[in-house]
Amino acid sequence: MKDRQRNNGLRKRCGCPRKLWGKCQHTWHFNFSWKGKSYRLSLDKETDRPPTSREDARAEADRLRAAIRAGTYPAAAQAPAQPATTFRQFSDIWLTREGSRLASGKIDKYRMKLFNDFVLPGTNPPLLFGDKPVADIALGDIEAWREARRTAGKSPVTINHDLKLLRKMFNWGIRMGYVQRTPFKIGTEPAIQLDRETPRDKRLESEEVEQRLLDAAGPHLRAVIVAMLETACRPGEILSLQWRDVSLERGEIVVQAEKAKTRTGRLVPISSRLRAVLEMRKHDPAGEPFGLDDYVFGNDIGGRIKSVQTAWRSACEAIGLVGFQLRDLRHEAGSRFEEAGIPITYVSKLLGHTNLTTTSRYLNIHRRELHRMMQRFEASRNVPRGEVAQPLHDDDPRPLAVVSDTDTTPTSQGRVS
């Protein structure tokens, strides 16, 4: 025991003389007692790098002695490294914490399944997009997805919805600390541009076509069509409308924020045509008024109807209406509001858009204005020569020049016709 104490608890169990312990290659052992507990340790097992000299062994013995006295020996077992979070796991987190709050949650789940099941090109063995660590998702992976969707014949609008959803997810992940970067940016510069979209311009050709569509529709679908044409609401906003959101006294409908695509509530006035529909639907078959929680465009007992697509397709087939979708009624309604002279700022509010640029693109206003200018130009052909022509723009106070048969020089106010 004295030898061990004189050697500070260090010893070797080999047959080499003690004076040669510092040079022999056998294992150093360490003995120490603290608070009635004895420790007999092999230094080779306690360190990543076994001591090769007496000095190394003493230093390691001092470290162990200090750890024992501090109560930190043995060190807590290091937790095994957690596997990297895959995109599939990240998407599940996003759907639970954020996606469930969005009006388009069902559609987002469908898109998420497409993302997760997409096989990344050039991977061997095949690697699914959903099984790749979310931190490793790169610009090339996003572009591969885009190209695959193009090859499948998807429209730019559909592809852009996919990209916008991914961009939203990564931005949310950065804010919440799930990811450190987004493949949609290189530094501060955008790395992925959306596809150029061609706005839909489907319109009902005439009042006759509208009436034929209404005649072919059943009572419920007919009410939904009228509601969309009179409010410019989305199909989901109409079908989720409850009687608590309707005030016939004030003549208002409130689209609740949680039911709107942009998560922004808005007020829509009730037209006389829509009022007639609402008056007919406010009672159940027994003549009792529906409760506040019942759905305005629900079934006979006020329950919610989630979709009218089957009825819509049947009505369109019955009258031979091809390529006109239910959502095009919203475009039709917005265009009618604008054509009636309602300022675009108010049309934008009715549509629930967050900026006027979206409204302008949505309604094809610039295209329509060009047609209006051409109509005015055609009308100017009937103006007798020598008379002042009407300006193309109503807000342009400057008259065109009066030009005689012999004068070809522009006046100071006008131009040669």
C-alpha positions as semicolon CSV with decimal commas, in nm:
position;residue;x (nm);y (nm);z (nm)
1;M;0,000;0,000;0,000
2;K;0,289;0,237;0,084
3;D;0,437;0,186;-0,263
4;R;0,104;0,277;-0,418
5;Q;0,071;0,591;-0,205
6;R;0,426;0,699;-0,281
7;N;0,347;0,657;-0,651
8;N;0,026;0,861;-0,615
9;G;-0,195;0,556;-0,667
10;L;-0,036;0,458;-0,997
11;R;0,094;0,108;-1,062
12;K;0,138;-0,157;-1,325
13;R;0,049;-0,523;-1,302
14;C;0,329;-0,644;-1,525
15;G;0,642;-0,825;-1,410
16;C;0,870;-0,535;-1,505
17;P;1,074;-0,369;-1,227
18;R;0,908;-0,058;-1,088
19;K;1,192;0,165;-1,203
20;L;1,117;0,059;-1,562
21;W;0,742;0,129;-1,547
22;G;0,787;0,463;-1,723
23;K;0,940;0,286;-2,023
24;C;0,758;-0,044;-2,051
25;Q;0,447;-0,059;-2,272
26;H;0,215;-0,227;-2,024
27;T;-0,107;-0,068;-1,899
28;W;-0,111;0,187;-1,617
29;H;-0,363;0,131;-1,339
30;F;-0,494;0,382;-1,091
31;N;-0,620;0,325;-0,734
32;F;-0,803;0,587;-0,531
33;S;-1,038;0,592;-0,231
34;W;-1,291;0,867;-0,166
35;K;-1,563;0,882;0,100
36;G;-1,531;0,511;0,172
37;K;-1,545;0,403;-0,191
38;S;-1,247;0,250;-0,368
39;Y;-1,176;0,303;-0,737
40;R;-0,948;0,069;-0,935
41;L;-0,926;0,190;-1,292
42;S;-0,734;0,105;-1,607
43;L;-0,606;0,428;-1,761
44;D;-0,609;0,272;-2,107
45;K;-0,988;0,238;-2,078
46;E;-1,044;0,582;-1,926
47;T;-0,880;0,782;-2,202
48;D;-0,902;0,798;-2,579
49;R;-0,522;0,812;-2,589
50;P;-0,354;0,573;-2,343
51;P;-0,065;0,732;-2,147
52;T;0,277;0,640;-2,281
53;S;0,489;0,794;-2,000
54;R;0,482;0,832;-1,625
55;E;0,401;1,204;-1,668
56;D;0,098;1,124;-1,888
57;A;-0,022;0,870;-1,636
58;R;0,009;1,118;-1,348
59;A;-0,180;1,386;-1,541
60;E;-0,460;1,144;-1,619
61;A;-0,468;1,025;-1,257
62;D;-0,503;1,387;-1,139
63;R;-0,794;1,438;-1,380
64;L;-0,974;1,127;-1,258
65;R;-0,909;1,214;-0,893
66;A;-1,058;1,562;-0,941
67;A;-1,362;1,417;-1,121
68;I;-1,422;1,166;-0,840
69;R;-1,402;1,435;-0,575
70;A;-1,637;1,662;-0,773
71;G;-1,886;1,382;-0,819
72;T;-1,867;1,396;-1,200
73;Y;-1,719;1,049;-1,239
74;P;-1,825;0,853;-1,427
75;A;-1,922;1,114;-1,687
76;A;-2,280;1,099;-1,810
77;A;-2,305;0,868;-2,103
78;Q;-2,298;1,071;-2,420
79;A;-2,636;1,067;-2,589
80;P;-2,625;0,891;-2,921
81;A;-2,627;1,126;-3,216
82;Q;-2,978;1,190;-3,338
83;P;-3,038;1,106;-3,701
84;A;-3,082;1,405;-3,929
85;T;-3,440;1,525;-3,971
86;T;-3,572;1,418;-4,308
87;F;-3,796;1,630;-4,526
88;R;-4,079;1,385;-4,454
89;Q;-4,042;1,441;-4,079
90;F;-4,015;1,816;-4,129
91;S;-4,329;1,818;-4,344
92;D;-4,519;1,630;-4,070
93;I;-4,409;1,892;-3,817
94;W;-4,513;2,173;-4,048
95;L;-4,854;2,023;-4,119
96;T;-4,919;1,975;-3,748
97;R;-4,798;2,312;-3,625
98;E;-4,863;2,547;-3,916
99;G;-5,034;2,377;-4,209
100;S;-5,334;2,275;-4,000
101;R;-5,417;2,643;-3,953
102;L;-5,439;2,716;-4,324
103;A;-5,756;2,706;-4,529
104;S;-5,584;2,493;-4,793
105;G;-5,472;2,224;-4,547
106;K;-5,627;1,934;-4,738
107;I;-5,462;2,043;-5,063
108;D;-5,130;2,094;-4,883
109;K;-5,143;1,736;-4,750
110;Y;-5,193;1,611;-5,105
111;R;-4,898;1,815;-5,230
112;M;-4,687;1,696;-4,938
113;K;-4,744;1,335;-5,037
114;L;-4,632;1,416;-5,391
115;F;-4,316;1,582;-5,257
116;N;-4,230;1,295;-5,026
117;D;-4,283;1,024;-5,288
118;F;-4,082;1,200;-5,561
119;V;-3,773;1,001;-5,661
120;L;-3,475;1,234;-5,696
121;P;-3,318;1,177;-6,040
122;G;-2,962;1,046;-6,057
123;T;-2,970;0,878;-5,714
124;N;-2,850;0,518;-5,681
125;P;-3,004;0,352;-5,493
126;P;-3,317;0,563;-5,556
127;L;-3,364;0,832;-5,293
128;L;-3,705;0,981;-5,222
129;F;-3,736;1,356;-5,172
130;G;-3,904;1,286;-4,838
131;D;-3,618;1,066;-4,713
132;K;-3,346;1,322;-4,779
133;P;-3,231;1,526;-4,476
134;V;-3,415;1,855;-4,491
135;A;-3,088;2,042;-4,430
136;D;-2,947;1,886;-4,749
137;I;-3,234;1,983;-4,980
138;A;-3,063;2,186;-5,251
139;L;-3,153;2,409;-5,543
140;G;-3,103;2,117;-5,782
141;D;-3,363;1,907;-5,597
142;I;-3,623;2,183;-5,630
143;E;-3,547;2,232;-5,998
144;A;-3,573;1,855;-6,055
145;W;-3,920;1,865;-5,901
146;R;-4,019;2,158;-6,121
147;E;-3,897;1,982;-6,436
148;A;-4,083;1,663;-6,345
149;R;-4,406;1,860;-6,302
150;R;-4,355;2,031;-6,638
151;T;-4,297;1,694;-6,803
152;A;-4,622;1,571;-6,648
153;G;-4,802;1,857;-6,824
154;K;-4,880;2,063;-6,515
155;S;-4,962;2,428;-6,570
156;P;-4,736;2,712;-6,449
157;V;-5,005;2,803;-6,196
158;T;-4,996;2,454;-6,041
159;I;-4,616;2,444;-6,040
160;N;-4,597;2,787;-5,878
161;H;-4,838;2,676;-5,606
162;D;-4,601;2,385;-5,534
163;L;-4,298;2,614;-5,517
164;K;-4,476;2,872;-5,303
165;L;-4,571;2,601;-5,053
166;L;-4,211;2,476;-5,030
167;R;-4,083;2,831;-4,993
168;K;-4,334;2,900;-4,718
169;M;-4,231;2,582;-4,536
170;F;-3,859;2,658;-4,542
171;N;-3,912;3,019;-4,432
172;W;-4,124;2,895;-4,142
173;G;-3,862;2,632;-4,059
174;I;-3,593;2,900;-4,036
175;R;-3,806;3,115;-3,804
176;M;-3,881;2,817;-3,580
177;G;-3,523;2,685;-3,579
178;Y;-3,584;2,358;-3,765
179;V;-3,358;2,452;-4,058
180;Q;-3,073;2,699;-4,096
181;R;-3,111;2,783;-4,462
182;T;-3,351;2,772;-4,754
183;P;-3,271;2,643;-5,104
184;F;-3,479;2,931;-5,239
185;K;-3,200;3,179;-5,165
186;I;-2,827;3,205;-5,224
187;G;-2,718;3,444;-4,955
188;T;-2,979;3,718;-4,975
189;E;-3,052;3,673;-5,347
190;P;-3,351;3,470;-5,471
191;A;-3,232;3,148;-5,633
192;I;-3,561;3,018;-5,774
193;Q;-3,791;3,217;-5,999
194;L;-4,157;3,125;-6,038
195;D;-4,286;3,019;-6,378
196;R;-4,455;3,285;-6,587
197;E;-4,831;3,244;-6,556
198;T;-5,095;3,312;-6,817
199;P;-5,398;3,450;-6,631
200;R;-5,722;3,263;-6,686
201;D;-5,969;3,464;-6,891
202;K;-6,261;3,224;-6,906
203;R;-6,590;3,411;-6,912
204;L;-6,953;3,321;-6,958
205;E;-7,020;3,418;-7,318
206;S;-7,365;3,563;-7,261
207;E;-7,659;3,593;-7,024
208;E;-7,818;3,310;-7,217
209;V;-7,530;3,076;-7,129
210;E;-7,561;3,175;-6,765
211;Q;-7,932;3,105;-6,764
212;R;-7,883;2,768;-6,931
213;L;-7,625;2,679;-6,665
214;L;-7,865;2,776;-6,386
215;D;-8,146;2,576;-6,546
216;A;-7,922;2,267;-6,568
217;A;-7,814;2,295;-6,205
218;G;-8,004;2,151;-5,911
219;P;-8,144;2,386;-5,641
220;H;-7,835;2,368;-5,420
221;L;-7,580;2,420;-5,698
222;R;-7,797;2,699;-5,844
223;A;-7,782;2,882;-5,511
224;V;-7,402;2,838;-5,494
225;I;-7,359;2,971;-5,850
226;V;-7,568;3,280;-5,777
227;A;-7,379;3,339;-5,451
228;M;-7,042;3,323;-5,628
229;L;-7,153;3,555;-5,907
230;E;-7,291;3,808;-5,659
231;T;-7,000;3,803;-5,410
232;A;-6,687;3,692;-5,605
233;C;-6,615;3,456;-5,316
234;R;-6,418;3,135;-5,354
235;P;-6,614;2,808;-5,362
236;G;-6,477;2,705;-5,022
237;E;-6,574;3,041;-4,870
238;I;-6,931;3,001;-4,992
239;L;-6,967;2,642;-4,874
240;S;-6,819;2,722;-4,530
241;L;-7,045;3,025;-4,475
242;Q;-7,252;2,999;-4,156
243;W;-7,562;3,195;-4,064
244;R;-7,369;3,375;-3,791
245;D;-7,170;3,535;-4,074
246;V;-7,481;3,671;-4,248
247;S;-7,674;3,984;-4,151
248;L;-7,979;4,044;-4,367
249;E;-8,060;4,351;-4,157
250;R;-7,731;4,521;-4,241
251;G;-7,712;4,355;-4,583
252;E;-7,365;4,211;-4,516
253;I;-7,175;3,886;-4,533
254;V;-6,854;3,846;-4,333
255;V;-6,592;3,608;-4,470
256;Q;-6,408;3,497;-4,156
257;A;-6,027;3,510;-4,168
258;E;-5,986;3,143;-4,078
259;K;-6,200;3,048;-4,379
260;A;-6,025;3,276;-4,629
261;K;-5,731;3,167;-4,841
262;T;-5,529;3,477;-4,747
263;R;-5,624;3,442;-4,377
264;T;-5,772;3,792;-4,392
265;G;-6,138;3,854;-4,315
266;R;-6,350;4,079;-4,534
267;L;-6,701;4,218;-4,564
268;V;-6,917;4,161;-4,873
269;P;-7,244;4,354;-4,926
270;I;-7,554;4,151;-5,013
271;S;-7,710;4,226;-5,351
272;S;-8,086;4,206;-5,409
273;R;-8,036;3,892;-5,618
274;L;-7,839;3,721;-5,342
275;R;-8,084;3,839;-5,075
276;A;-8,364;3,654;-5,251
277;V;-8,157;3,333;-5,240
278;L;-8,072;3,380;-4,871
279;E;-8,434;3,447;-4,778
280;M;-8,533;3,116;-4,938
281;R;-8,260;2,923;-4,753
282;K;-8,290;3,058;-4,400
283;H;-8,549;2,800;-4,291
284;D;-8,526;2,423;-4,262
285;P;-8,786;2,187;-4,419
286;A;-9,000;2,219;-4,104
287;G;-9,014;2,596;-4,141
288;E;-8,786;2,663;-3,846
289;P;-8,504;2,917;-3,889
290;F;-8,155;2,770;-3,902
291;G;-7,925;2,826;-3,604
292;L;-7,618;3,046;-3,609
293;D;-7,386;2,746;-3,643
294;D;-7,572;2,597;-3,939
295;Y;-7,431;2,635;-4,288
296;V;-7,601;2,871;-4,531
297;F;-7,527;2,653;-4,833
298;G;-7,540;2,324;-4,648
299;N;-7,781;2,033;-4,668
300;D;-8,148;2,031;-4,564
301;I;-8,062;2,022;-4,193
302;G;-7,784;2,281;-4,207
303;G;-7,493;2,039;-4,224
304;R;-7,188;2,130;-4,424
305;I;-7,147;2,024;-4,787
306;K;-6,777;2,019;-4,869
307;S;-6,787;2,003;-5,248
308;V;-7,022;2,056;-5,543
309;Q;-6,777;1,947;-5,811
310;T;-6,978;1,643;-5,920
311;A;-7,295;1,847;-5,960
312;W;-7,098;2,120;-6,137
313;R;-6,949;1,883;-6,394
314;S;-7,292;1,733;-6,464
315;A;-7,445;2,077;-6,523
316;C;-7,161;2,182;-6,754
317;E;-7,187;1,859;-6,954
318;A;-7,562;1,904;-6,987
319;I;-7,523;2,236;-7,171
320;G;-7,192;2,159;-7,344
321;L;-6,991;2,412;-7,141
322;V;-6,629;2,302;-7,191
323;G;-6,321;2,425;-7,005
324;F;-6,515;2,647;-6,764
325;Q;-6,435;2,564;-6,402
326;L;-6,630;2,641;-6,089
327;R;-6,360;2,880;-5,972
328;D;-6,401;3,076;-6,297
329;L;-6,728;3,209;-6,156
330;R;-6,519;3,415;-5,914
331;H;-6,324;3,560;-6,206
332;E;-6,652;3,628;-6,385
333;A;-6,793;3,810;-6,083
334;G;-6,482;4,023;-6,031
335;S;-6,477;4,117;-6,398
336;R;-6,842;4,218;-6,385
337;F;-6,778;4,441;-6,084
338;E;-6,493;4,613;-6,267
339;E;-6,690;4,648;-6,590
340;A;-6,974;4,811;-6,394
341;G;-6,734;5,093;-6,306
342;I;-6,650;4,991;-5,948
343;P;-6,299;5,122;-5,867
344;I;-6,034;4,853;-5,868
345;T;-5,948;4,922;-5,504
346;Y;-6,298;4,811;-5,403
347;V;-6,296;4,517;-5,642
348;S;-5,970;4,408;-5,481
349;K;-6,133;4,419;-5,137
350;L;-6,430;4,216;-5,258
351;L;-6,197;3,954;-5,403
352;G;-5,991;3,942;-5,084
353;H;-5,664;4,021;-5,260
354;T;-5,380;4,169;-5,058
355;N;-5,251;4,395;-5,337
356;L;-5,381;4,563;-5,652
357;T;-5,124;4,395;-5,877
358;T;-5,289;4,060;-5,811
359;T;-5,630;4,208;-5,893
360;S;-5,508;4,366;-6,216
361;R;-5,358;4,038;-6,332
362;Y;-5,659;3,841;-6,214
363;L;-5,908;4,052;-6,410
364;N;-5,696;4,107;-6,722
365;I;-5,769;4,477;-6,685
366;H;-5,493;4,595;-6,918
367;R;-5,614;4,365;-7,195
368;R;-5,971;4,486;-7,154
369;E;-5,862;4,851;-7,158
370;L;-5,690;4,793;-7,492
371;H;-6,018;4,665;-7,634
372;R;-6,198;4,968;-7,496
373;M;-5,949;5,201;-7,660
374;M;-5,999;5,022;-7,991
375;Q;-6,375;5,064;-7,959
376;R;-6,330;5,437;-7,906
377;F;-6,096;5,454;-8,201
378;E;-6,354;5,280;-8,418
379;A;-6,619;5,525;-8,296
380;S;-6,395;5,817;-8,396
381;R;-6,410;5,706;-8,759
382;N;-6,769;5,829;-8,773
383;V;-6,674;6,182;-8,669
384;P;-6,700;6,414;-8,977
385;R;-6,373;6,570;-9,088
386;G;-6,327;6,919;-8,959
387;E;-6,495;6,841;-8,628
388;V;-6,315;6,788;-8,301
389;A;-6,268;6,417;-8,229
390;Q;-6,320;6,280;-7,878
391;P;-6,000;6,195;-7,693
392;L;-5,926;5,828;-7,634
393;H;-5,890;5,884;-7,259
394;D;-6,184;6,035;-7,074
395;D;-5,952;6,215;-6,835
396;D;-5,746;6,377;-7,114
397;P;-5,874;6,738;-7,146
398;R;-5,676;6,813;-7,460
399;P;-5,880;6,802;-7,783
400;L;-5,736;6,662;-8,103
401;A;-5,643;6,916;-8,370
402;V;-5,895;7,052;-8,617
403;V;-5,741;6,974;-8,954
404;S;-5,851;7,123;-9,283
405;D;-5,827;6,946;-9,618
406;T;-5,523;7,152;-9,714
407;D;-5,340;7,187;-9,385
408;T;-5,098;6,908;-9,294
409;T;-4,909;7,092;-9,020
410;P;-4,988;6,999;-8,661
411;T;-5,125;7,278;-8,445
412;S;-4,970;7,360;-8,113
413;Q;-5,246;7,164;-7,941
414;G;-5,289;6,855;-8,150
415;R;-5,157;6,623;-8,413
416;V;-5,219;6,534;-8,776
417;S;-5,505;6,288;-8,810
